[in-house]
Amino acid sequence: MLMTKAVDAIMLTKNSIRPCLKECLDSIYKNIPINNLIVVDGGSSDGTLELLKRYPRVKIIMDTKGNRATSRQLGIKAVETEWFIFLDSDVILCDKWFEYVKPYLSDPKVGAVWGAALQRDSAHLARYSAMSKLYGKDEFWIAVKAGRKRGLTHDTIIRTKAVEGIIIPNDLHVLEDHYIRMYVEKKGYLWLSVPRPYCYHFTHTRERPRDYFIFGKAARKIGFLKLPTVIMYLLLGVPKSIWIYISTKNSEAARTQYLTYIYIIKGWINGGN
């Protein structure tokens, strides 16, 4: 049956040893029936490739002059199986990850399933904690809420047929994940965001204001953010940041939230020029 077949997995890397690449790989081989682990690397020099080569059935593709869009495109092209999984290099999968996702795969309407990403770096964890207190919900609810707004690929299994013919715009340095979701849904499939399976997400790169600016531009280009949402960001930036600080006492998380909205707005406005 389909649910017992091995699946390919795609991972994008570049100097990804920290914070948890070994633990990530161990969780993959423990919880997923891997056919091939397809790694698209941007030119690692920190031992990432050497570690990967210790694991079985790893195929490494180099993309040193590309970005997340070109790397995902190369990864999809290398898939051999009926379903494949996008996995971030900074996540640790829950036990029985594949067992949790199996029931969804028998539904012919399902094109992709994203498992909740539970944030574990201090700034993101504080922001999620603040929102949990605001809504009176647990972290699974908060994570799924985020996943239902945007196509995410921390730990996402995708029907290969649902991305057949996809050409991801190679200037999408960000939101290439949401573009994939848009493509899957345009082909008539469902993209599900669910609390189980799930993963723990340890962000390993420090976000910069410039990243938010690029996100805003891309969000306007592909239609991810519309004017009403941008206005909401403008109105809620300060009160939301204040709430995060009051409820968590984490000034970095509050500052990050404020900068996120400000630079996304600036990028969105610039994206129309």
N, C-alpha and C positions, 0 to 999 in steps of 0.2 A: 504493500500500500504506500501511497505518497508520503504519509506521515512518518514512515520508518526509513525513507531514503535519505542518503547523505545530501547535504546542501553545500554550495560554495559560500564563502564569506569574503567580503571585501573590507580591507582596512587601509586607510590613508595614514602615512607616517612621514615625519621629518623630525629627527632628533627627539624621539618619543619615549626614551627610556624612563624619564620621570613623567608623572609621579608613580605609575603602577603598571608598566608594560608587561612585566613578567606575570604579575597577578592577573592581568587582563587575559593574557594568552592561556594561562592555566585554567581560568574559568571558561574560556571558549572550548578548549579541548575536553574539559570535564562535562560540559552541559550541552554541546551541540555535535551532531553527527557530521563532522567536517569531511567534505570531498576534497576541496582545495581551499587553503587560505590565500587569497589573492591580495598581495600587499603592493600598493602603489606608493613609492617612496620619492620624496622631493629632494633627496640628496643628504641623507643622514650621515653624521660623522661622530656620533656619541656612543656607538655600540649597538644601536637599534637593529641594524641588519645582521650583525653577528649573533645577537640573541634570537632573532627570528629564525635563523638557519638551524637552530638547535631543535626546532619543532618539525613534525612530519607534514608532508604535503603542502609546503609553503611555496608559492610562486611569486617572485618579486619582479615588479615592473617599475622601471625608473621613469620619472617625470620631473626632471630637475628644473625645467623652464616653464612648468605649468602652474596650475592652481587647483583649488578644490573641484572646480567644474571639470577641467580636463582630466584630473585624476579619477574622478568618479566615472567619467565617460570611458576611460581606459579599463577601469575595473569591470564595468558592466559588459564591455566587449569581450572580456576574458571568461565570462560565466559559462559553465557547461550544464548546470542543473536546472530543474524546473522552477525551483525557488532559490533565492540567494539572500544573504543577510549583510547589510551594512553594519559595521561595528566600529565605534571610535576606539582609539588606542588608549584612552584614559577612562575606560569604564571597567567595572568588574560585574560580571553577570550573576544574577541570583542562581541558587541551586535549582535544578530542574527547569531551566529556562525554556528549553525546547519542548518539554512536556506541557508547560503552560500554554505555549503557542499552538500546539498541535490541533486543538479543536477548531480553531479559526480557519485552518488551511483546507478543510474539506468543503468549505462554502465557495462555490464558483464565482460569487459576486465579490469576494474579498481579493483586493490586489496587493495590499500591504498591511502589516501590523507593526505598530511602534510600541515597544514596552516602556513603561514609565521610567524616567531618569531621575533618580533621587540624588539631589545635589549634596556634595560632601566637601567642597572647598569653603572656607570660612565666609567669604562675602556672599556667594550664592546661597549658602545654607541659611545665613541670617535673613536674606531677602525672602526666601521661601518660608522661614519661620514666622516672619512678620505677617505675611499674607495668610498663613495658617491661622494665626490669632485673629486677624481681621475677619476672615470668613467663618471661623469656627470649624475648620476642616483639617484632616490630617495631610501629611506630605504627599501621599499617593493622589489625593484629590487635587491638590495644587499642581502636581506634575502632569496629571492627565489633562487638566484645564489648559495648561500651556501647550501640550501636545495637540490638542484639538484646534488651537488657533493656527498653528504653524506646522508644516511638514518638517519633522526632525528625524535624524538618522543615527542616534546614539546606539540603538540596538533594534534595527528594523528589518523584518523579513519581507521580501518583495517577490511577487510572482513575476518570473522573467518575461512572460508574455505581456505583462502589463507595461513594460518599458521597452518593448520591441519598437525599434525605429527612433528612439529618443535621440535628440541632438541637444545637449545642454549648452546654452550660450557660453562661449569660452571667456567672456568678460564677467561672468558671475563669480567673483571672488568669495561672495557670501550669498546665502539664500539659494544656492544650487540645490540644497535639500528640499526646499519648498517648491522649487521648479519641478523636481521629480514628482512630488506629490500632485501638483497641478496636472502633470502629464498623465499620471495614473488615473486620476479622477476624470480627466477629459476622455479617456478611453472607456469610461463607464464602470470602473471598478471602485470599490470602497477602500478608503485609507482609514484604518482603525487606530485609535489611541487608547490603550488599555492599561489598567493598574498591574496586571500580571500577564506576561512576564515583566520583570523590571531589572534595572541595573543601578549600580552606584556610580555616580559621575564625579570624577576628580579632575577639575579643570587644570591644565598644566601650562597654559599661556596666560600672561597678564593682559587683560583687555585694555586697549588704549582708546582715547577719544576718536582718533582717526578711524578705528574699526567701526565705531557707531556711525560715523559720517558715511562711510562706504555702504554700510547696511541700509541707511536711509535712502541713498541713491538707488540701490538695487531694489529696495522695497517699492519705490515708486515705479521703476521700470517694468517690473513684472506684475504690478497691481496688487501687491501684498498689503500695502497700507494705502487707505483712501483718506481724503481730507478730514472726515469726521473723527477718525482715529487720531490723526495728527493733532487736531484741535484738543482732543481729550488728553493727549500726552502733554500739551502745553499747559492745560489747566491743572493736571494732576501731578506734575513733576515735583513741585515743592511740597505739597501736603503728603504725598506718598513717601518722599524721602524723610520727612519729619517723623512720620509714623514708624518707618523702619528704625530710625535712631531711638525713638522713645521706647519701642517694644523690644529692641535687641541690644541697645547701647553700642552698636557696631557702626562707628563713623565711616569706615571704608565702604561698607555696604550701602549706607545712606548716600554717600558721595557718588558711588558708582551708579546708583539708580538715577540720581539727578543728571549726571553726565550722559547716561544712556539716552534719556529723553531729549536733552538739549541737542546732542550731536545727531541723533536720528532725525530730528526736525530740520536741522540745518542741511543734512544730506538730502532729505526728501525735497526740500525747497530747491536745492541745487540740481536735483535730478530732473527738474522740469525745464532747465535752461538748455 
